[in-house]
Amino acid sequence: MKATIDIPDDLYRRVKARTAEEGRRIREVAADLFQKWLDEGGGSQTTAEIPVVTPAQLRRHRDVQSLRMAYPQGYRLSGPLIPAKKGAPQIPAAAVEQALEEMDQEELAAHARPR
């Protein structure tokens, strides 16, 4: 699979120089690093440790600092921040997922480099 990531120019130059010294390809090094990260558990935080917060709980915080103090590891929102109008039709989750997938594909196509 092909993926495009943005990294600082200086970091890329240093990685490219070191991979050339070792006779390796950048994609091999990246794949090794991803695999190592996955093998180590992908970090110390799992989605089970991240609290689910309702919009009402979130709105109680008056500033970003109090929000960060209450949820230092982050949070997942259980619903929309801005409620829909009464009587507004519900959008099926599958339609939302499909729209997001289409937007992702459009963005990838817009940034694709010709070979």
Number of C-alpha atoms within 10 A of each C-alpha: 2 4 5 9 4 6 8 7 9 9 10 13 11 11 16 15 13 14 16 12 9 9 9 12 13 16 11 11 13 12 11 12 12 13 12 12 12 11 10 10 10 12 9 7 10 9 9 7 11 14 14 15 15 15 15 10 11 14 11 10 13 9 9 9 11 12 17 13 10 13 13 11 11 15 18 11 14 11 12 9 12 7 8 10 7 6 6 7 8 7 8 8 9 9 10 11 11 11 12 12 12 12 12 12 12 12 11 13 10 9 10 10 8 4 3
